[in-house]
């Protein structure tokens, strides 16, 4: 499966989560997103989406806000602790979006994801509670992210 992975603020391509997906046999497109210019980050991600045509888009933290700003059509979104209140202007997501977030997140409040789910109605959005911090780097969180991609990436 082809996955577009959008990293968080001050992160770089090739981190733990995209490497985990790659190690499980998936093709991962992981562009370097501009940390200082949100619109430039969105443009980079939109270009990668149009060139590579992924089956799933994963956005981690600020990458989640970037994912929400994309013209992603029917491509499913998997958002990891999305930092939508800090960047961009989107405050809703489309039907089928999965959000993974830890109630113990010390960077992005869990309540932000609850609000996003409620504010996106009537869209059907699923919030999955997982992990013990913002990174979602523990084995259970990584496995949950993998399942979310695999279950939503097939038509």
Secondary structure, 3 states (H helix, E strand, C coil): CEEEEECCCCCCCCCHHHHHHHHCCCEEECCCCCCCCHHHHHHHHHHHHHHHCCCEEEEECHHHHHHHHCCCCCCEEEEECCCCCCCCCCCCCCCCCEEEECCCCCCCCHHHHHHHHHHCCCCCCEEEECCCCCCCCCHHHHHHHHHHHHHHCCC
